[in-house]
Amino acid sequence: HELRTPIAVMKGYADTLVAGYVTDETKQKEYLQRIQSECNGMEHLVSDLLILSRMQNPDYELNVEVLNVIAVAQDAMRGMRILMQEKKLTGSVTYDDECSLMKGDYDRVRQLFTVLLQNAVKYSDEGTEITMHVAKEEGLIVTTVRDFGIVIPESEWENVFEKFYRVDNSRSTGTGGAGLGLAIAKKIIEDHGGQIYAESEKGKGTKISFSLPN
């Protein structure tokens, strides 16, 4: 379904253009932009599927080293700057002083932060704030990413980490994506021996939190 739908959309627009039914240049450009958008979406989908496939390979191993989790979080937030500016979002990283070092795979932990921030940007209301807080609790590094967008019903909190899962049309309409980002995040966290969970409440935002061994 995730591939058939964009292919059908692109084919419909392409067939219309090739048949010469659209002669207005503005309309032609609109159709081509829609085809380009669907192509970009498929590219992201295939990329995410390849990432999951590699991580599920029996030969897959983490490259564990000591890393500064605060520096990784701040670096990931800086990487979101352009996307956040497009939606007039502000972002901040706060942390407890005693939780800086942990053992983990730098590339995967960096990817984890990036995936969660991309998800937050995607679903944030324009002009709101995205916050990330890193704390140490009972020997664990606990990170919470909060956005202020559409609320996720409590009945869906556990399901949002499943592959291809979308809460509902209202939270996914116009946002793109295929519901793989949080599945990738969950796999990375589980590979590091951690846990991930979601909370969402009107007026308080949506929080995706995860814990990693220190």
Accessible surface in RSA format (square Angstrom, percent):
REM  Atomic radii and reference values for relative SASA: ProtOr
REM  Chains: A
REM  Algorithm: Lee & Richards
REM  Probe-radius: 1.40
REM  Slices: 20
REM RES _ NUM      All-atoms   Total-Side   Main-Chain    Non-polar    All polar
REM                ABS   REL    ABS   REL    ABS   REL    ABS   REL    ABS   REL
RES HIS A   1   141.77  77.5 115.31  80.2  26.45  67.7  71.51  73.7  70.26  81.8
RES GLU A   2    41.58  23.9  34.20  25.9   7.38  17.6  14.77  28.6  26.82  21.9
RES LEU A   3    73.95  41.2  72.92  52.2   1.04   2.6  72.92  51.2   1.04   2.8
RES ARG A   4   171.02  71.8 166.25  84.8   4.76  11.3  74.77 102.2  96.25  58.3
RES THR A   5    63.76  45.3  58.74  59.6   5.01  12.0  56.96  76.5   6.80  10.3
RES PRO A   6    16.88  12.3  16.58  15.1   0.30   1.1  16.88  13.9   0.00   0.0
RES ILE A   7    84.40  48.0  83.75  62.4   0.65   1.6  83.83  60.4   0.57   1.5
RES ALA A   8    64.05  58.9  49.31  76.1  14.74  33.5  55.19  77.7   8.86  23.5
RES VAL A   9    37.76  24.8  29.81  27.0   7.95  19.1  37.12  32.3   0.64   1.7
RES MET A  10    30.75  15.9  30.58  20.2   0.17   0.4  27.62  23.5   3.13   4.2
RES LYS A  11   128.36  62.6 122.21  75.0   6.15  14.7  93.95  84.6  34.41  36.7
RES GLY A  12    36.95  45.6   0.00   N/A  36.95  45.6  34.26  94.0   2.69   6.0
RES TYR A  13    57.30  26.7  55.48  31.6   1.81   4.7  24.58  18.5  32.71  40.3
RES ALA A  14    37.42  34.4  35.94  55.5   1.48   3.4  37.42  52.7   0.00   0.0
RES ASP A  15    68.69  48.1  63.59  63.3   5.10  12.1  28.21  66.4  40.48  40.4
RES THR A  16    36.38  25.9  34.70  35.2   1.68   4.0  12.81  17.2  23.57  35.6
RES LEU A  17    38.51  21.4  22.98  16.4  15.53  39.0  23.48  16.5  15.02  40.4
RES VAL A  18   133.72  88.0 102.97  93.2  30.75  74.1 110.74  96.2  22.98  62.3
RES ALA A  19    57.01  52.4  20.32  31.4  36.69  83.5  32.63  46.0  24.38  64.6
RES GLY A  20    42.51  52.4   0.00   N/A  42.51  52.4  27.01  74.1  15.51  34.7
RES TYR A  21   175.11  81.8 142.44  81.0  32.67  85.0 102.22  76.8  72.89  89.9
RES VAL A  22    18.33  12.1  12.89  11.7   5.44  13.1  15.75  13.7   2.58   7.0
RES THR A  23   114.59  81.5  94.01  95.3  20.57  49.0  63.77  85.7  50.82  76.8
RES ASP A  24    83.13  58.2  74.18  73.8   8.95  21.2  35.88  84.4  47.25  47.1
RES GLU A  25   142.69  81.9 134.81 102.0   7.88  18.8  48.78  94.4  93.90  76.7
RES THR A  26   106.00  75.4  99.05 100.4   6.95  16.6  68.62  92.2  37.38  56.5
RES LYS A  27    87.00  42.4  86.76  53.2   0.24   0.6  45.01  40.5  41.99  44.7
RES GLN A  28    60.05  33.6  60.05  43.9   0.00   0.0   8.67  18.4  51.38  39.0
RES LYS A  29   129.53  63.2 127.83  78.4   1.71   4.1  71.28  64.2  58.25  62.0
RES GLU A  30    87.55  50.3  84.65  64.0   2.90   6.9  33.80  65.4  53.75  43.9
RES TYR A  31    37.23  17.4  37.20  21.2   0.03   0.1   5.70   4.3  31.53  38.9
RES LEU A  32   102.12  56.9  97.88  70.0   4.24  10.7  98.14  68.9   3.98  10.7
RES GLN A  33    95.21  53.2  89.90  65.7   5.31  12.7  31.63  67.3  63.58  48.2
RES ARG A  34    99.23  41.7  95.29  48.6   3.94   9.4  28.69  39.2  70.54  42.8
RES ILE A  35    33.14  18.9  33.14  24.7   0.00   0.0  33.14  23.9   0.00   0.0
RES GLN A  36   115.70  64.7 111.06  81.2   4.64  11.0  26.95  57.4  88.74  67.3
RES SER A  37    64.13  54.2  54.31  72.5   9.82  22.6  22.17  47.2  41.96  58.8
RES GLU A  38    33.06  19.0  30.54  23.1   2.52   6.0   3.05   5.9  30.01  24.5
RES CYS A  39    59.57  45.1  53.20  59.3   6.37  15.0  22.45  56.9  37.12  40.0
RES ASN A  40    68.61  47.3  68.33  66.0   0.28   0.7  13.46  32.4  55.16  53.3
RES GLY A  41    35.33  43.6   0.00   N/A  35.33  43.6  28.57  78.4   6.76  15.1
RES MET A  42    37.37  19.4  35.59  23.6   1.78   4.2  35.36  30.1   2.01   2.7
RES GLU A  43   115.32  66.2 105.85  80.1   9.47  22.6  44.52  86.1  70.80  57.8
RES HIS A  44   115.22  63.0 114.00  79.2   1.22   3.1  73.00  75.2  42.22  49.1
RES LEU A  45     8.41   4.7   6.00   4.3   2.41   6.1   7.97   5.6   0.44   1.2
RES VAL A  46    68.65  45.2  68.63  62.1   0.02   0.0  68.65  59.6   0.00   0.0
RES SER A  47    52.58  44.4  47.66  63.6   4.92  11.3  24.45  52.1  28.13  39.4
RES ASP A  48    38.67  27.1  38.67  38.5   0.00   0.0   0.00   0.0  38.67  38.6
RES LEU A  49    62.88  35.0  58.96  42.2   3.93   9.9  59.29  41.6   3.60   9.7
RES LEU A  50    97.53  54.3  97.22  69.6   0.31   0.8  97.37  68.4   0.16   0.4
RES ILE A  51    28.70  16.3  28.56  21.3   0.14   0.3  28.58  20.6   0.12   0.3
RES LEU A  52     7.06   3.9   7.06   5.1   0.00   0.0   7.06   5.0   0.00   0.0
RES SER A  53    66.60  56.3  57.11  76.2   9.49  21.9  23.17  49.3  43.43  60.8
RES ARG A  54   142.14  59.7 136.55  69.6   5.58  13.3  69.22  94.6  72.92  44.2
RES MET A  55     6.72   3.5   3.49   2.3   3.23   7.7   3.49   3.0   3.23   4.3
RES GLN A  56    95.22  53.2  68.15  49.8  27.07  64.4  29.76  63.4  65.46  49.6
RES ASN A  57    73.10  50.4  64.35  62.2   8.75  21.1  11.00  26.5  62.10  60.0
RES PRO A  58   133.72  97.5  94.31  86.0  39.41 143.3 106.83  88.2  26.89 167.1
RES ASP A  59   125.69  88.0 104.15 103.7  21.54  50.9  36.12  85.0  89.57  89.3
RES TYR A  60    56.83  26.5  32.31  18.4  24.52  63.8  39.74  29.9  17.10  21.1
RES GLU A  61   146.00  83.8 121.30  91.8  24.69  58.8  40.95  79.2 105.04  85.8
RES LEU A  62    44.08  24.5  20.53  14.7  23.55  59.2  20.87  14.7  23.20  62.4
RES ASN A  63   105.95  73.1 100.38  97.0   5.57  13.4  29.51  71.0  76.44  73.9
RES VAL A  64    85.72  56.4  57.90  52.4  27.82  67.0  57.90  50.3  27.82  75.5
RES GLU A  65    82.30  47.3  72.88  55.1   9.43  22.4  31.48  60.9  50.83  41.5
RES VAL A  66    92.94  61.2  70.58  63.9  22.37  53.9  70.58  61.3  22.37  60.7
RES LEU A  67    10.82   6.0   4.80   3.4   6.02  15.1  10.82   7.6   0.00   0.0
RES ASN A  68    63.05  43.5  56.50  54.6   6.54  15.8  16.17  38.9  46.88  45.3
RES VAL A  69     0.17   0.1   0.17   0.2   0.00   0.0   0.17   0.1   0.00   0.0
RES ILE A  70    12.10   6.9  12.10   9.0   0.00   0.0  12.10   8.7   0.00   0.0
RES ALA A  71    48.45  44.6  43.81  67.6   4.64  10.6  46.15  65.0   2.30   6.1
RES VAL A  72     3.41   2.2   2.39   2.2   1.02   2.4   3.39   2.9   0.03   0.1
RES ALA A  73     0.00   0.0   0.00   0.0   0.00   0.0   0.00   0.0   0.00   0.0
RES GLN A  74    61.02  34.1  59.33  43.4   1.69   4.0  10.42  22.2  50.60  38.4
RES ASP A  75    44.12  30.9  43.63  43.4   0.49   1.2   9.05  21.3  35.07  35.0
RES ALA A  76     0.07   0.1   0.00   0.0   0.07   0.2   0.00   0.0   0.07   0.2
RES MET A  77    20.10  10.4  18.17  12.0   1.93   4.6  18.13  15.4   1.97   2.6
RES ARG A  78   128.77  54.1 118.59  60.5  10.18  24.2  51.01  69.7  77.75  47.1
RES GLY A  79    48.60  59.9   0.00   N/A  48.60  59.9  25.36  69.6  23.25  52.1
RES MET A  80     9.15   4.7   9.15   6.1   0.00   0.0   9.15   7.8   0.00   0.0
RES ARG A  81   127.92  53.7 125.33  63.9   2.58   6.2  43.88  60.0  84.03  50.9
RES ILE A  82   124.95  71.1 124.43  92.7   0.52   1.2 124.43  89.6   0.52   1.4
RES LEU A  83    75.43  42.0  73.99  52.9   1.44   3.6  73.99  52.0   1.44   3.9
RES MET A  84    10.55   5.5  10.55   7.0   0.00   0.0   6.69   5.7   3.86   5.1
RES GLN A  85   116.23  65.0  99.18  72.5  17.05  40.6  40.16  85.5  76.06  57.7
RES GLU A  86   121.92  70.0  90.51  68.5  31.41  74.8  44.55  86.2  77.37  63.2
RES LYS A  87    55.40  27.0  55.30  33.9   0.10   0.2  44.07  39.7  11.32  12.1
RES LYS A  88   141.32  68.9 124.92  76.6  16.40  39.0  95.72  86.2  45.60  48.6
RES LEU A  89    13.49   7.5   0.00   0.0  13.49  33.9   0.00   0.0  13.49  36.3
RES THR A  90    88.79  63.2  84.24  85.4   4.55  10.8  79.39 106.6   9.40  14.2
RES GLY A  91    35.33  43.6   0.00   N/A  35.33  43.6   1.59   4.4  33.73  75.6
RES SER A  92    41.46  35.0  35.53  47.4   5.93  13.7  35.58  75.8   5.88   8.2
RES VAL A  93    27.98  18.4   5.92   5.4  22.06  53.2   5.92   5.1  22.06  59.8
RES THR A  94    73.47  52.3  70.30  71.3   3.16   7.5  64.26  86.3   9.21  13.9
RES TYR A  95    93.09  43.5  70.84  40.3  22.25  57.9  29.25  22.0  63.84  78.7
RES ASP A  96    44.54  31.2  39.20  39.0   5.35  12.6  10.26  24.2  34.28  34.2
RES ASP A  97   128.85  90.3 103.76 103.3  25.09  59.3  35.86  84.4  92.99  92.7
RES GLU A  98   113.49  65.2  86.36  65.3  27.13  64.6  54.22 104.9  59.27  48.4
RES CYS A  99     0.62   0.5   0.00   0.0   0.62   1.5   0.62   1.6   0.00   0.0
RES SER A 100    38.04  32.1  37.22  49.7   0.82   1.9  15.46  32.9  22.59  31.6
RES LEU A 101   102.37  57.0  93.94  67.2   8.44  21.2  94.07  66.1   8.31  22.4
RES MET A 102     3.64   1.9   0.64   0.4   3.00   7.1   3.64   3.1   0.00   0.0
RES LYS A 103   138.15  67.4 128.43  78.8   9.71  23.1  71.25  64.1  66.89  71.3
RES GLY A 104     0.59   0.7   0.00   N/A   0.59   0.7   0.59   1.6   0.00   0.0
RES ASP A 105     9.44   6.6   9.44   9.4   0.00   0.0   0.00   0.0   9.44   9.4
RES TYR A 106    84.79  39.6  83.99  47.8   0.79   2.1  62.61  47.0  22.18  27.3
RES ASP A 107    87.78  61.5  82.02  81.6   5.76  13.6  13.36  31.5  74.42  74.2
RES ARG A 108    59.82  25.1  59.82  30.5   0.00   0.0   1.91   2.6  57.91  35.1
RES VAL A 109     0.22   0.1   0.22   0.2   0.00   0.0   0.22   0.2   0.00   0.0
RES ARG A 110    60.46  25.4  60.46  30.8   0.00   0.0  18.22  24.9  42.23  25.6
RES GLN A 111    31.38  17.5  26.78  19.6   4.61  11.0  20.06  42.7  11.33   8.6
RES LEU A 112     0.18   0.1   0.18   0.1   0.00   0.0   0.18   0.1   0.00   0.0
RES PHE A 113     0.00   0.0   0.00   0.0   0.00   0.0   0.00   0.0   0.00   0.0
RES THR A 114    24.39  17.3  24.39  24.7   0.00   0.0  23.88  32.1   0.51   0.8
RES VAL A 115    15.81  10.4  14.59  13.2   1.22   2.9  14.72  12.8   1.09   3.0
RES LEU A 116     2.56   1.4   0.40   0.3   2.17   5.4   0.48   0.3   2.09   5.6
RES LEU A 117     0.37   0.2   0.37   0.3   0.00   0.0   0.37   0.3   0.00   0.0
RES GLN A 118    78.36  43.8  75.49  55.2   2.87   6.8  16.29  34.7  62.07  47.1
RES ASN A 119    19.28  13.3  17.49  16.9   1.79   4.3   4.09   9.8  15.19  14.7
RES ALA A 120     2.22   2.0   1.96   3.0   0.26   0.6   2.22   3.1   0.00   0.0
RES VAL A 121     9.11   6.0   9.11   8.2   0.00   0.0   9.11   7.9   0.00   0.0
RES LYS A 122    67.85  33.1  53.62  32.9  14.24  33.9  33.48  30.1  34.37  36.6
RES TYR A 123    38.41  17.9  30.19  17.2   8.22  21.4  13.84  10.4  24.57  30.3
RES SER A 124     5.12   4.3   0.00   0.0   5.12  11.8   0.00   0.0   5.12   7.2
RES ASP A 125    73.21  51.3  68.58  68.3   4.63  10.9  22.73  53.5  50.48  50.3
RES GLU A 126   115.30  66.2  89.13  67.4  26.17  62.3  27.34  52.9  87.96  71.8
RES GLY A 127    51.74  63.8   0.00   N/A  51.74  63.8  18.79  51.6  32.95  73.8
RES THR A 128    36.62  26.0  28.83  29.2   7.79  18.6  36.33  48.8   0.29   0.4
RES GLU A 129    72.42  41.6  71.07  53.8   1.35   3.2  14.80  28.6  57.62  47.0
RES ILE A 130     0.15   0.1   0.15   0.1   0.00   0.0   0.15   0.1   0.00   0.0
RES THR A 131    35.20  25.0  35.20  35.7   0.00   0.0  27.27  36.6   7.93  12.0
RES MET A 132     0.47   0.2   0.00   0.0   0.47   1.1   0.02   0.0   0.45   0.6
RES HIS A 133    73.33  40.1  72.54  50.4   0.79   2.0  58.65  60.4  14.68  17.1
RES VAL A 134     0.00   0.0   0.00   0.0   0.00   0.0   0.00   0.0   0.00   0.0
RES ALA A 135     9.67   8.9   9.67  14.9   0.00   0.0   9.67  13.6   0.00   0.0
RES LYS A 136    78.13  38.1  59.47  36.5  18.66  44.4  19.48  17.5  58.65  62.5
RES GLU A 137    93.83  53.9  87.92  66.5   5.92  14.1  32.50  62.9  61.33  50.1
RES GLU A 138   177.27 101.8 132.01  99.9  45.27 107.8  63.14 122.1 114.13  93.2
RES GLY A 139    42.22  52.1   0.00   N/A  42.22  52.1  27.21  74.7  15.01  33.6
RES LEU A 140    68.61  38.2  68.61  49.1   0.00   0.0  68.61  48.2   0.00   0.0
RES ILE A 141     0.37   0.2   0.37   0.3   0.00   0.0   0.37   0.3   0.00   0.0
RES VAL A 142    16.34  10.7  14.95  13.5   1.38   3.3  14.95  13.0   1.38   3.7
RES THR A 143     0.09   0.1   0.09   0.1   0.00   0.0   0.00   0.0   0.09   0.1
RES THR A 144    31.97  22.7  30.65  31.1   1.32   3.1  14.99  20.1  16.99  25.7
RES VAL A 145     3.71   2.4   2.21   2.0   1.50   3.6   2.21   1.9   1.50   4.1
RES ARG A 146    64.29  27.0  64.29  32.8   0.00   0.0   5.09   7.0  59.20  35.9
RES ASP A 147     3.09   2.2   2.96   2.9   0.13   0.3   0.00   0.0   3.09   3.1
RES PHE A 148    63.36  31.7  60.08  37.2   3.28   8.5  62.70  38.0   0.67   1.9
RES GLY A 149    13.44  16.6   0.00   N/A  13.44  16.6   0.14   0.4  13.30  29.8
RES ILE A 150    75.66  43.1  69.49  51.8   6.17  14.9  75.66  54.5   0.00   0.0
RES VAL A 151    53.73  35.4  43.52  39.4  10.21  24.6  43.55  37.8  10.18  27.6
RES ILE A 152     4.63   2.6   4.11   3.1   0.52   1.3   4.11   3.0   0.52   1.4
RES PRO A 153    59.03  43.0  49.98  45.6   9.05  32.9  58.99  48.7   0.04   0.3
RES GLU A 154   128.42  73.7 112.55  85.2  15.87  37.8  32.83  63.5  95.59  78.0
RES SER A 155    92.72  78.3  59.54  79.5  33.18  76.4  59.59 126.9  33.13  46.4
RES GLU A 156    35.94  20.6  35.94  27.2   0.00   0.0   0.59   1.1  35.36  28.9
RES TRP A 157    56.88  22.8  56.10  27.2   0.77   1.8  56.22  30.0   0.66   1.1
RES GLU A 158   150.83  86.6 137.95 104.4  12.88  30.7  55.42 107.2  95.41  77.9
RES ASN A 159    56.31  38.8  56.20  54.3   0.11   0.3   2.65   6.4  53.66  51.9
RES VAL A 160     9.78   6.4   5.05   4.6   4.73  11.4   5.66   4.9   4.12  11.2
RES PHE A 161    10.77   5.4   7.63   4.7   3.14   8.2   7.63   4.6   3.14   9.0
RES GLU A 162    83.43  47.9  82.23  62.2   1.20   2.9  29.68  57.4  53.75  43.9
RES LYS A 163   104.66  51.1  86.10  52.8  18.57  44.2  44.10  39.7  60.57  64.5
RES PHE A 164    80.23  40.1  65.45  40.5  14.77  38.4  65.74  39.9  14.49  41.5
RES TYR A 165    68.82  32.1  57.08  32.5  11.74  30.5  49.76  37.4  19.07  23.5
RES ARG A 166   100.03  42.0  80.25  40.9  19.78  47.1  28.89  39.5  71.14  43.1
RES VAL A 167    25.86  17.0   8.17   7.4  17.70  42.6   8.17   7.1  17.70  48.0
RES ASP A 168    58.75  41.2  47.19  47.0  11.56  27.3  39.50  93.0  19.25  19.2
RES ASN A 169   122.32  84.4 118.91 114.9   3.41   8.2  26.13  62.9  96.19  93.0
RES SER A 170    68.57  57.9  47.65  63.6  20.92  48.2  50.80 108.2  17.77  24.9
RES ARG A 171     9.31   3.9   8.24   4.2   1.07   2.6   3.90   5.3   5.42   3.3
RES SER A 172    16.27  13.7   9.26  12.4   7.01  16.2   3.26   6.9  13.01  18.2
RES THR A 173   102.32  72.8  79.43  80.5  22.89  54.5  74.69 100.3  27.62  41.8
RES GLY A 174    85.06 104.9   0.00   N/A  85.06 104.9  40.88 112.2  44.18  98.9
RES THR A 175    37.98  27.0  16.07  16.3  21.91  52.2  22.87  30.7  15.11  22.8
RES GLY A 176    48.64  60.0   0.00   N/A  48.64  60.0  40.06 109.9   8.58  19.2
RES GLY A 177    38.11  47.0   0.00   N/A  38.11  47.0  21.52  59.1  16.60  37.2
RES ALA A 178    13.75  12.6   8.30  12.8   5.45  12.4   8.30  11.7   5.45  14.4
RES GLY A 179    21.84  26.9   0.00   N/A  21.84  26.9  16.23  44.6   5.60  12.5
RES LEU A 180     1.73   1.0   0.24   0.2   1.49   3.7   0.24   0.2   1.49   4.0
RES GLY A 181    25.75  31.8   0.00   N/A  25.75  31.8  19.44  53.3   6.32  14.1
RES LEU A 182    19.74  11.0  17.79  12.7   1.95   4.9  17.79  12.5   1.95   5.2
RES ALA A 183     8.40   7.7   3.97   6.1   4.43  10.1   4.50   6.3   3.91  10.4
RES ILE A 184     1.85   1.1   1.85   1.4   0.00   0.0   1.85   1.3   0.00   0.0
RES ALA A 185     0.00   0.0   0.00   0.0   0.00   0.0   0.00   0.0   0.00   0.0
RES LYS A 186    61.07  29.8  61.07  37.5   0.00   0.0  26.60  23.9  34.46  36.7
RES LYS A 187    44.38  21.7  43.09  26.4   1.30   3.1  33.58  30.2  10.81  11.5
RES ILE A 188     0.79   0.5   0.26   0.2   0.53   1.3   0.79   0.6   0.00   0.0
RES ILE A 189     0.03   0.0   0.03   0.0   0.00   0.0   0.03   0.0   0.00   0.0
RES GLU A 190    91.55  52.6  73.41  55.5  18.14  43.2  29.52  57.1  62.03  50.6
RES ASP A 191    48.01  33.6  21.50  21.4  26.50  62.7  11.24  26.5  36.77  36.7
RES HIS A 192    21.15  11.6   5.20   3.6  15.95  40.8  11.21  11.6   9.94  11.6
RES GLY A 193    57.82  71.3   0.00   N/A  57.82  71.3  33.29  91.4  24.53  54.9
RES GLY A 194    10.03  12.4   0.00   N/A  10.03  12.4   2.41   6.6   7.62  17.1
RES GLN A 195   131.50  73.5 128.01  93.6   3.48   8.3  35.06  74.6  96.44  73.1
RES ILE A 196    23.52  13.4   3.88   2.9  19.64  47.3   3.88   2.8  19.64  53.3
RES TYR A 197   100.11  46.7  98.18  55.9   1.93   5.0  73.97  55.6  26.15  32.2
RES ALA A 198     5.94   5.5   0.01   0.0   5.93  13.5   0.12   0.2   5.82  15.4
RES GLU A 199    67.99  39.0  67.78  51.3   0.21   0.5  17.82  34.5  50.17  41.0
RES SER A 200    10.05   8.5   0.25   0.3   9.80  22.6   1.29   2.7   8.76  12.3
RES GLU A 201    94.07  54.0  91.21  69.0   2.87   6.8  34.71  67.1  59.37  48.5
RES LYS A 202   182.11  88.8 165.34 101.4  16.77  39.9 108.18  97.4  73.93  78.7
RES GLY A 203    74.25  91.6   0.00   N/A  74.25  91.6  40.37 110.8  33.88  75.9
RES LYS A 204   123.17  60.1 119.59  73.4   3.58   8.5  74.22  66.8  48.95  52.1
RES GLY A 205     7.64   9.4   0.00   N/A   7.64   9.4   3.65  10.0   3.99   8.9
RES THR A 206     1.24   0.9   1.16   1.2   0.08   0.2   0.63   0.8   0.61   0.9
RES LYS A 207    55.92  27.3  55.55  34.1   0.37   0.9  12.12  10.9  43.80  46.7
RES ILE A 208     6.65   3.8   6.65   5.0   0.00   0.0   6.65   4.8   0.00   0.0
RES SER A 209     4.74   4.0   4.74   6.3   0.00   0.0   1.65   3.5   3.09   4.3
RES PHE A 210     0.31   0.2   0.31   0.2   0.00   0.0   0.31   0.2   0.00   0.0
RES SER A 211    12.29  10.4  12.19  16.3   0.11   0.2   5.44  11.6   6.85   9.6
RES LEU A 212     0.69   0.4   0.65   0.5   0.04   0.1   0.69   0.5   0.00   0.0
RES PRO A 213    56.67  41.3  53.76  49.0   2.92  10.6  54.47  45.0   2.20  13.7
RES ASN A 214    67.93  46.8  29.19  28.2  38.74  93.3  26.78  64.5  41.15  39.8
END  Absolute sums over single chains surface
CHAIN  1 A    12129.1      10013.1       2116.0       6382.6       5746.4
END  Absolute sums over all chains
TOTAL         12129.1      10013.1       2116.0       6382.6       5746.4
